[in-house]
Amino acid sequence: MFRSHRRTLVLGFFALLAVLVFPGMAMAGEGAAGHDLGAALPLWSVIPFAGILLSIAIFPLVAPEFWHHHFPKISAAWALLFAVPFVVVYHSEAMHEILHIYILDYIPFIILLWALFTVAGGILIRGSFNGTPVLNTIFLFIGTIIASWVGTTGAAMLLIRPVIRANARRAHKVHTIVFFIFLVANIGGSLTPLGDPPLFLGFLHGVPFFWTFNIIAETGLVAGILLVIYFLLDLYWWKKETNAAQQPHDGPKERLKIEGLHNLIFLGGILGGVLLSGMWHPGQVEILGVHQHIENIVRDGILIVMGLLSMVTTKKQIREDNGFTWFPILEVAYLFAGIFMTIVPALAILKAGEHGALAGLVRAVNDPVHFFWATGILSSFLDNAPTYLTFLNTALGRFFPGMAEREAIHSLIAHHELFLKAISTGAVYMGANTYIGNAPNFMVKSIAEENGVEMPSFFGYMLKYSLVFLIPTFILVTFVFFM
């Protein structure tokens, strides 16, 4: 009975919002035909996006069982709450925007995550690891180093399970998972375009592949500070725990052994496919009215083949011993399907620049420090790839209006490189501020919870960790590099 009433209340809430949103959207659409959607959409059109974020934050706290069983439906409800009035009011323009974000962004996004998740899940690192502060810090350091070369998702999926197993007997391990998200799932991916989507997008638009090594000082400072803080924090909790947690594992020790190493071939195939799509440009095709580059279709095909080969050639026992399940990638797919739908007005308004509802924010972004924080804060909650591109275009328009894009980017690097550094670091680093800032964040959280680790809530993550450890570090980086 209680569940039935709760379901009725939730449905009633969405119905009430629909009654409020639909007429408002219609009023906003009057006379907007032929105008840029980003300039026409009001700021309150992002309410469904805010709603899905608040649902992710609040439902697991107040109704965890309800959320666990119904989060795909809640995600779909927020998506429909935006999509239905959007399509009714803006017709073909709205359909084009929706198809555009799913064909060009969401589907490739999920294919890449699925491929990396599947292949990395077939590599099993065995060994009698004891999660000491030194070993944990070494794990985080290695993950930070390799994230730029195998991607933040690849590095995170490869190492998160060994880290969880090593700390299975630790009483305090949440901080280890959170700092893993900070370093391996985000900051470590800042040194090559393979590391994180916004940098790859920059590479596609003309930023040289190895230019990102120019932010090695910024990355070294941030990673170094966080690794030291983590080690001291873990050492503090280690000393407070019982002797049982500190003793070596009982029984015969299992030597370090890596199984499923053939999956490294498939991981290389994934990285090769991603790199190919940035260097080979055979043309475009039209899919449902959306222009898609042929190289991207080929890339996605390669990724799917690599994932399928991993599934076929990896022993079932390896995945079972690795604690591999499909739930984390399904959770990301369901939730981000709703997020990508509801994020449409936010990105459109942002892309409209000084002609959109966020014109005041865009006009206020003038110096490197502004670009660092504006790109970073928005990347914490929006898709960091289009946010990066928006502020990159803002910088290009300020300094080199009318110049061809690739020429303008090379001129920006030659004469105003600090602006590109600020945009790049803001987009990558501050993806660690929230669970939705970068897709691996949510996947790591889901895998940890599957293994019995009680992760902080959406707001708890920000209040207890991001604001305490990340923001002061970013403020220091601001004064050292961008003031």
N, C-alpha and C positions, 0 to 999 in steps of 0.2 A: 504493500500500500504506500509506504513512504517513498519507495523508488518511483512509483507511478506519479505521485504528487510532484516529486522533484523533476521528473521528466516533463510534466505539464508546465511547471514554472519556467523551465528552460525554454520550452517551445513558445510559451507566452511572451517571454522576454524578447526573443528574436522576432516574433510577430510584431510586437510594439515598436521595436527599432525599425522594422521594415516600413511600418506606417509613417514613421517620422522621416526616414531617409528618402523614401521614394518621392514624396512631393518636393522635398528640398532639392533633390537631384534634378527633378524636372524644371524647377525654377532656375537652377544654375545653368541648365541646358538651353533655356530660351534665348534665342538670338546668338547662340554660340556656334552655329553651323559655319563651317569654313574657317574657324579659328583654331589655333593650336590648342589641343586638349589641356596641356599643362597650364596654359594661361587662363582657360575657362573654368577649370575645376576649382572649387573652393577648398580651403584648408580642412574644413570639417569632413570632406569626403574620405579622409584617412581614418575616420572613426572605426570602420570594420577592421582595419589593420591594427589600431590600438586595442580593439576588442580581442583579437586573436592572441596578441601578446599578453594581455591581462588574463586571458583564459589559461594560457600556458603557465602564468605566474601564480594564479590564485586557485584554480581547480585542484591541482595536486595537493594543496594544503587543506582546503575545506571539504573536498569530496574526492579523495584519492581513488576509491574503488570505482566511483562513477566515471571519473576521468579516464582511468585505465581501460574501461570497457567501451567508452563512447568518444574518445578524443578524435577519431576520424570523422565522426558525425558533427562534432562541434567545429572542427576545422572547415568542413564542407558548408556548415550553416553560415559561418562568417563570410566565406567565399561567395556564396549565393546572395547574401545580404547586400554585398557590393555589386556583384556581377549583373543581377537581374535589372535593377533600376539603371545601371550604367549602360546596358545594351538597349533597353527600352528608350532611353533619352538620347543617346549618341549613336545608335544604330550601327552602321557599318564601320564607323571610326572606332567605336568601342570594341567590336568583334575583332578588328584588326589589331588593336592594342593587346587584347587578351591572347589571341593566337600568336602574336609576336613574342610575348614574354614566355609562353609555354614552349613554342617551337625553338626559339633561339636561346632561351635561358634555362627554363626548368627541366626540359627533357635531357639536354646535354649535361646539366648539373647532376641529375639523378643517375644518369648512365656512368658518369665519371666516379661518383661516390660508390655506386654499386660495384663497379669493376675493381676499384681499390679495396673496398671492404671485402669482396669475395676472394681476391688474390692474397691479400695480407692475412686473411683468416685461415688460409691454407698453409701458412708458415708457423710452425710450432717451435718455440724456444723452451727446451726442457732444462732442468737443473734445480738443485736444492738451494734456491736463493733464499737468503734471510734478509728481509727489508731493513737493513741498517741505514742510518743517515748517509754514510759514504756510498753504499750501493745504490740507494735511491737517487742520490745526486748524480751519480755516474749515468744511470738510466736516463734521467732528464737531460743531461748534457749530450749524450749520444743522440737522443731524439731530436734535440734542438739543432744539432749539426746536420743530420740527414734530412730534415724536413724540407730544406731548400732544394734537395735533389730528387726526392721521391714524393714530394708534396706533403702538406700538413696532414691530409687524410691518410696517405700511405704510411707515414711515420707513426701517426697516432694509432692506426689499426694494427700495425706491426708490433708495437711495444706495450700497449695498454694492458693486455692480458698478462704478460710476464710481470709487469709492475704490480698488478692486483694480486697475482699468486704469491709474489715475494712478500707482500704485506698482509697476507691472509690472517696471520696471528697477531697483527698489530691492533691495538685498541684505537689508536688515532691514525687514520689513514685518509680522511677526507681531504686534508690539506695537500697530500701528495697528488691526488687526482686533480685538484684544482690547479696546482702549479704545473701539472702535466698539461692541462688545457692551455694555461698561459703560454708555456714555452714551446711545447711540441706541436700543439694544434694551431698555433698562431705565430708567435714572434720568430720561431725558427724558420718559417717559410719566407723570409724577407730578402734572401740573397740571390735568388734566381727567379725568372718568370715561371719556372716549374713549381715553385713553392706555394704560391697563393694566386687565386683567380685575378685580383686586380692587377698584379704585376704581369701576368700573362696577357691581360687585355692591353696593358701599356705596350708590351712587346708587339702585339698584333698591329698597334697603331703607329709603330715606328721607333719606340724606345729600344736602343741596342740591347742584345741579350745579356751582355756582361756589365751593362751600366749599373745594375743593382748592387754590384760589389762596392760601389761608391758609398753605400749606406752601411758598410760593415762596421764603422766606428759607432754609429748610433745603435745598431743591433748588438754589437759587443757590449756596450754599456748597459743596455736594458737587460739583456740575457745574463750578464755578469752579476748585476745587482740582484736580480730575482733568484739566481742560483745560490748566491750567498745567503740571502734572506731565507730561502727554503731550507738550506742546510742547517742554519741556526735554529729555525723553527722546528724542524724534524728532530734535531738533537735534543731540544728542550722536551718534546713529547716523549722521545725515546727514553730519556732518563727518568721520566715520571711513570713509565709503564712497568708492569710486573716482570720479574725475572724470566717467567715462562716465555714471554714474547721475545726476549733477548737471547734465549738459548738456541743453539743450532737445531735443525729439524731432527726429530727422533728417527730411528731406523737407518737403513743404509742410505748414504748420500748418492744422489743422482748427479752424474757429471753433466757439465754443460754440453748440450747437444741440440742441433737445429735440424728439424725434419721438414719435409716439403720444400726443400731448397729449389726444386725445379720451378717453383712459383716466381722466383726471381726473374726467370726468363719472361714470364707473362707480365711481371711488373715493368721490366724493360720495354716490353711491347706497348704497354700503356703510355709510358713516358715518351716513347718514340712516336706514337700516334698523336699525342698532344703537341709535341715539337713539330711534327710534320704539318699540322694544321696551321702553324704559324709561319711556315717557310714556303709552302706550296700553295699557289693560288690559281687553280684551273678555271674558275668561273663561278657562276651562280645558277641555281634553279629556283623555281617558285613552288612553294608548298602552301596550299590554301591561301594564296594571295600574299604570302610572306616570303621575301627573298632570303634564301639560305645558301651559304657558301658550300660548294661541293666538298672542299677539304674538311669541313666540319662534319659532313655526313660520313665521309670516309673515316675520319677520326672516331666517330661514335661507333661505326661498324667494327673497327679494330678493337675498341674497348670491350664491346659485347663479346667478340670472339675470344679475347684474352680471358674474360671472366668465365665463359662457358668452358674453355679448355682447362682452367683451374678446377672447376667443379668436376669435370670428367676425370682428370688425371690425379687428383689428390685423394688419398685414402680417407674413407669416412671416419676412421678411428682418429686420424690427426685432427680433424675438425671437432670431433667430440671431445678429445682431450684438451683442445684449445678453448672449450666452452663456447664454441661458435653457434649462434642462432641467427635467424633472419630478423628478429624483432627490432634491433636498433635501426637497420636501414629502412624497414617498413615504417617505423615511427617517424623518421626524418622525412620519408616520402609523403606520408599523409599530412603531416603538419606543414611542411614547406609547400605542398600543393595549395593549401589555403593561404599561406604567407605570400607566395608569389602572386596569387590573384589579388589579394587586398593591398599589396604593395604598389600596384599599378598607379593609383593617383599620387602617391608620395613621390615616386620616381618621375612621373610626368611633370609635377609641379617643380621639382628640383631641376629637371632638364630645361624648363621654361626660363630659368634664371631670373633676370630682373623683370620679366613679364608675368611671373607666376606669383602665387600667394606667399612664397618665401623670398620675395624680392629684397626685403630688408636684410635678410641674412646674407644673401648673395652679394649685395652692395657693401656689406660690412667686412667681407673677406678681402683683405688687401695685402697683408704682409705674410711672410712664411709662417709665423706663429698662428695666424688666423686660419691658414690653409691646413695646418697640422691638426688643430683642434676641431675645426668644422668638418673636415673629412673624417676624422677619427670618431667624433661623437655620432655623426649620422651613420657611419659604418658599423657602429655598435648595435644598431637597431634595424638598419636597412641593408640591402644587398651591397656589400662593399665594392663589388666590381663596377656597377654603374655609378656609384657615388664617386669612386676614384676618377672615372671617365668624365663625370660632370665637372669636377673641380679642375681636372687637367684642361678641359676645354675652356673653363673660365680663365685660367692662367694664360692660355694661348691667345684668347680673345683680348685680354688686357694688354699683352706685350706685342703681339704680332697679328693684329686684325687683318683679315683678307689673305694671309699667307697660306700656302698649301700645308696640310696638316703635318706631314713628315718633315718638311723643311722647317716648319715652326717648332716642332719638338726638338730638332737638333739645335735650333737657335736658342730655345729655352735652356737646353743643357749647357750650351756654350756661354750664355750671358746671365741666366737666372737659375742656375742649377738648384739652388737652395729651395726654390718653390717646388720643384719636382720631388726633391727629397722629402719635403714636408708632406706632400700629398701621398707619396708612396708609404712612408712610415706610418702616417696617421691611419691609412686604410688597413694596413696589415696588423700593426700593433694593437689597435683598439678594437679589433674583432674579438679580442679576449675579454672585453668588458662585460659581455653578456653571453648567455648560452646560445643565443641565435646570431651572434656576431659572425660566426663562421660555422659551417655545417659540422666539422669534426667535433666541435664543442658538445653538441647535442648527442652525437654518437658515443663519445667517451662517457658522458653522463649516463646514457642508457645502458651501456655495457657494465659500468660500475654498479649501477642499481641492480642489474640482473645478477651480479655476483655478491649481492648483500651489502653493498656500501650505501649508507644513507646520505645521499648528496644533498647539499643545501637547495632550497627553493630558488626560483628565478630571482626574487628580490634578495633572498639570503645570500646568494652568490655575489651579488653586486655590493650589498651593504657590508658583509663580513670579509670579503676578499678583494673585489675590484677596487672599491673606494679606499681600502686600507693599504693595499700593496701596489696596485697598478697606477692609480692616479698620481700618487706622490712621485713615482718613478718617471711618469710621463712629464710631470711638472719640471723635474730635474733635467730631463732631456730637452725640454723647451728652453730653459735658461742656458744650457751648454751649447746647443746647436742652432736654435731657431730665433733667438732674440736679436 
